[in-house]
């Protein structure tokens, strides 16, 4: 029978421990070589180097559309009477718009409604020797309000002042606008995007030369459109305008359509 001293047992234990550690290291290395994306850092060593550029482009155009908004609101004892009053002003307004070459397709009802009007009525107060107790009461319907909102698209923007002034003489309850816009913006959007892309490419070419690198294929592209519209003043035209006064001249200005793009290139 083989006798092993304590010292020999310790040396044997250390040797087995070292061998086990070496074995585990070899297994781990083999695993990492086969599946590099499972590495400790989680970083893909094959990830490509990229560089990103932004570009801006914009175009301006004179608006060729003006949107006008007005409301007709009337009170009466019954819903039928209130709606009849609104219908009368609506007919006059539509006749006026057609006489001024506004197409039927450019006149749109945005909202039509009616609602009751309430008034709180107190019961008759009966006083006695102890005084006059608080009078109870309740809300009762005293009439109805009918309302209709209409949007008008004016294609001849030079006539917008005359049209708004004319509507103001017909008894509309509220009149606002004009909101100037461009009827077909698609072509202008394309032109703005083209300028933004050219701007980004020009920046990329200059910076690549300065850095001494070569640009490869485009790996990503994004666009952020921005189409600001001129604000209109709700008090620009008064609904109390008279037929005798001259139509107001309303400046149209210009609308700006812009595009911002981001392009990412692969570096060779």
ROVODO-573268 format. One record per residue (C-alpha): residue in one letter; x, y, z. Coordinates in pm, whole numbers, plus 50000, padded with zeros to 5 digits. Each point is the difference from the previous one (the first is absolute). Layout:
BEGIN
{r A; {X; Y; Z}} ...
! end
This chain:
BEGIN
{r X; {50000; 50000; 50000}} {r X; {50130; 50340; 49889}} {r X; {50056; 50241; 50288}} {r X; {49954; 50374; 49910}} {r X; {50127; 50261; 50236}} {r X; {49812; 50313; 50084}} {r X; {50244; 50211; 49799}} {r X; {49946; 49781; 49693}} {r X; {49622; 50029; 50038}} {r X; {50025; 50380; 50006}} {r X; {50218; 50003; 49685}} {r X; {49759; 49763; 49824}} {r X; {49701; 50216; 50094}} {r X; {50172; 50316; 49868}} {r X; {50092; 49823; 49677}} {r X; {49641; 49888; 49941}} {r X; {49875; 50350; 50077}} {r X; {50238; 50158; 49747}} {r X; {49906; 49743; 49737}} {r X; {49631; 50072; 50055}} {r X; {50055; 50376; 49965}} {r X; {50195; 49952; 49676}} {r X; {49725; 49777; 49865}} {r X; {49729; 50257; 50077}} {r X; {50203; 50281; 49841}} {r X; {50047; 49797; 49681}} {r X; {49629; 49924; 49983}} {r X; {49912; 50369; 50049}} {r X; {50244; 50115; 49731}} {r X; {49865; 49744; 49755}} {r X; {49643; 50116; 50076}} {r X; {50086; 50368; 49950}} {r X; {50178; 49931; 49672}} {r X; {49698; 49816; 49869}} {r X; {49746; 50259; 50129}} {r X; {50178; 50338; 50020}} {r X; {49682; 50197; 50071}} {r X; {49973; 49825; 50336}} {r X; {50317; 50167; 50123}} {r X; {50026; 50171; 50332}} {r X; {49953; 50355; 49871}} {r X; {49705; 49912; 49776}} {r X; {50164; 50200; 49720}} {r X; {50003; 49873; 49643}} {r X; {50358; 50034; 49875}} {r X; {49874; 49986; 49643}} {r X; {49787; 50313; 50039}} {r X; {50068; 50245; 49720}} {r X; {50127; 50353; 50062}} {r X; {49748; 50263; 49890}} {r X; {49968; 50376; 49985}} {r X; {49679; 50206; 49998}} {r X; {49919; 50333; 49833}} {r X; {49695; 50226; 50014}} {r X; {49865; 50222; 49724}} {r X; {49742; 50277; 49976}} {r X; {49804; 50124; 49700}} {r X; {49711; 50239; 49952}} {r X; {49794; 50158; 49725}} {r X; {49760; 50296; 50007}} {r X; {49683; 50059; 49802}} {r X; {49717; 50253; 49989}} {r X; {49680; 49845; 50140}} {r X; {49731; 49927; 49742}} {r X; {49719; 49899; 50240}} {r X; {49825; 50192; 50278}} {r X; {49774; 49827; 50253}} {r X; {49724; 50203; 50164}} {r X; {49784; 49884; 50292}} {r X; {49663; 50131; 50117}} {r X; {49720; 49897; 50236}} {r X; {49628; 50069; 49988}} {r X; {49826; 49991; 50338}} {r X; {49638; 50093; 50080}} {r X; {49767; 49978; 50302}} {r X; {49626; 49928; 49991}} {r X; {49719; 49853; 50208}} {r X; {50011; 49667; 49816}} {r X; {50265; 49794; 49824}} {r X; {49814; 50031; 49670}} {r X; {49990; 50379; 50020}} {r X; {50369; 50025; 50091}} {r X; {50102; 49768; 49716}} {r X; {49783; 50198; 49755}} {r X; {50178; 50323; 50096}} {r X; {50340; 49832; 49948}} {r X; {49886; 49855; 49667}} {r X; {49898; 50346; 49877}} {r X; {50343; 50151; 50068}} {r X; {50169; 49688; 49863}} {r X; {49813; 50033; 49669}} {r X; {50097; 50366; 49967}} {r X; {50363; 49913; 50076}} {r X; {50012; 49714; 49749}} {r X; {49839; 50214; 49729}} {r X; {50256; 50273; 50064}} {r X; {50292; 49751; 49982}} {r X; {49875; 49850; 49672}} {r X; {49959; 50349; 49853}} {r X; {50369; 50054; 50078}} {r X; {50111; 49684; 49815}} {r X; {50048; 49778; 50306}} {r X; {49955; 49640; 49891}} {r X; {49748; 49782; 50180}} {r X; {50271; 49745; 50081}} {r X; {50194; 50273; 50185}} {r X; {49715; 50071; 50246}} {r X; {49985; 49753; 50288}} {r X; {49785; 49980; 50313}} {r X; {50234; 49934; 50292}} {r X; {49735; 49968; 50271}} {r X; {49623; 50035; 50051}} {r X; {49828; 49985; 50338}} {r X; {49720; 50127; 50221}} {r X; {49963; 50009; 50377}} {r X; {49745; 50127; 50254}} {r X; {50033; 50322; 50198}} {r X; {49924; 49976; 50372}} {r X; {49888; 50256; 50257}} {r X; {49961; 49939; 50372}} {r X; {49645; 50082; 50115}} {r X; {49919; 50054; 50369}} {r X; {49669; 49891; 50148}} {r X; {49768; 50263; 50153}} {r X; {50116; 50107; 50345}} {r X; {49740; 49953; 50276}} {r X; {50074; 50199; 50314}} {r X; {49857; 49934; 50345}} {r X; {50044; 50124; 50356}} {r X; {50339; 49832; 50015}} {r X; {50131; 50179; 49692}} {r X; {50052; 49910; 49634}} {r X; {50156; 49659; 49951}} {r X; {50247; 49944; 49712}} {r X; {49816; 49952; 49673}} {r X; {50067; 49671; 49820}} {r X; {50016; 49985; 49623}} {r X; {50123; 49811; 49699}} {r X; {50152; 50048; 49654}} {r X; {49758; 50035; 49712}} {r X; {50058; 50011; 49625}} {r X; {49940; 50351; 49864}} {r X; {50107; 49940; 49639}} {r X; {50250; 49839; 49768}} {r X; {50320; 50098; 49822}} {r X; {50078; 49862; 49655}} {r X; {50352; 50030; 49862}} {r X; {50186; 49908; 49682}} {r X; {50373; 50042; 49918}} {r X; {50120; 50020; 49639}} {r X; {50347; 49994; 49843}} {r X; {50060; 50171; 49664}} {r X; {50300; 49947; 49774}} {r X; {50073; 50309; 49790}} {r X; {50212; 49909; 49697}} {r X; {50039; 50356; 49876}} {r X; {50186; 50145; 50298}} {r X; {49965; 50355; 49864}} {r X; {49625; 49977; 50073}} {r X; {50028; 49888; 50362}} {r X; {49957; 50350; 50144}} {r X; {49687; 50065; 49794}} {r X; {49851; 49661; 50092}} {r X; {50063; 50040; 50372}} {r X; {49854; 50349; 49997}} {r X; {49692; 49880; 49813}} {r X; {49942; 49715; 50244}} {r X; {50025; 50249; 50285}} {r X; {49693; 50185; 49871}} {r X; {49778; 49691; 49987}} {r X; {49954; 49941; 50372}} {r X; {50255; 49730; 50073}} {r X; {50079; 49960; 50369}} {r X; {50374; 49952; 49973}} {r X; {50244; 50054; 49714}} {r X; {50369; 49914; 50007}} {r X; {50292; 49956; 49764}} {r X; {50147; 49999; 49754}} {r X; {50241; 49710; 50046}} {r X; {50226; 50005; 49696}} {r X; {50139; 49671; 49869}} {r X; {50127; 49826; 49687}} {r X; {49752; 49775; 49823}} {r X; {50252; 49741; 49880}} {r X; {50310; 49976; 50220}} {r X; {50131; 49665; 49874}} {r X; {50232; 50148; 49738}} {r X; {50136; 50254; 50248}} {r X; {50060; 49727; 50259}} {r X; {50204; 49803; 49745}} {r X; {50206; 50308; 49915}} {r X; {50067; 50076; 50368}} {r X; {50105; 49638; 50065}} {r X; {50235; 50008; 49698}} {r X; {50170; 50311; 50136}} {r X; {50038; 49841; 50343}} {r X; {50157; 49685; 49853}} {r X; {50240; 50205; 49786}} {r X; {50096; 50200; 50309}} {r X; {50077; 49683; 50200}} {r X; {50201; 49849; 49712}} {r X; {50205; 50317; 49958}} {r X; {50085; 50000; 50371}} {r X; {50094; 49631; 49982}} {r X; {50232; 50057; 49704}} {r X; {50183; 50288; 50166}} {r X; {50040; 49833; 50339}} {r X; {50111; 49669; 49850}} {r X; {50275; 50183; 49813}} {r X; {50107; 50186; 50313}} {r X; {50009; 49679; 50206}} {r X; {50174; 49800; 49731}} {r X; {49733; 49728; 49988}} {r X; {49794; 49849; 49721}} {r X; {49624; 49981; 50010}} {r X; {49828; 49670; 49924}} {r X; {49636; 49916; 49951}} {r X; {49716; 50177; 50181}} {r X; {49886; 49790; 50295}} {r X; {49704; 50210; 50120}} {r X; {49790; 50302; 49905}} {r X; {49733; 50198; 50186}} {r X; {49802; 50316; 49933}} {r X; {49824; 50247; 50226}} {r X; {49758; 50221; 49805}} {r X; {49902; 50345; 50115}} {r X; {49730; 50196; 49821}} {r X; {49934; 50327; 50188}} {r X; {49690; 50193; 49900}} {r X; {49945; 50375; 50042}} {r X; {49776; 50089; 50292}} {r X; {49674; 50181; 49938}} {r X; {49840; 50261; 50222}} {r X; {49642; 49921; 50107}} {r X; {49939; 50371; 50029}} {r X; {50123; 50079; 49651}} {r X; {49648; 50055; 49862}} {r X; {49703; 50136; 50191}} {r X; {49662; 49828; 49968}} {r X; {49841; 50347; 50017}} {r X; {50155; 50114; 49670}} {r X; {49768; 50204; 49781}} {r X; {49931; 49956; 49632}} {r X; {50118; 50353; 49925}} {r X; {50352; 49960; 50141}} {r X; {50284; 49890; 49773}} {r X; {50115; 49637; 50030}} {r X; {50305; 49957; 50221}} {r X; {50328; 49912; 49829}} {r X; {50149; 49699; 50176}} {r X; {50373; 49924; 49946}} {r X; {50071; 49635; 49913}} {r X; {50372; 49990; 50069}} {r X; {50189; 49674; 49935}} {r X; {49986; 49651; 50145}} {r X; {50321; 49813; 50077}} {r X; {50020; 49623; 49964}} {r X; {50311; 49840; 50148}} {r X; {50151; 49657; 50040}} {r X; {50270; 49868; 50234}} {r X; {50172; 49671; 49920}} {r X; {50258; 49778; 50167}} {r X; {50226; 49771; 49795}} {r X; {50235; 49737; 50143}} {r X; {50295; 49874; 49791}} {r X; {50219; 49695; 50040}} {r X; {50370; 50083; 50024}} {r X; {50228; 49796; 49776}} 
! end
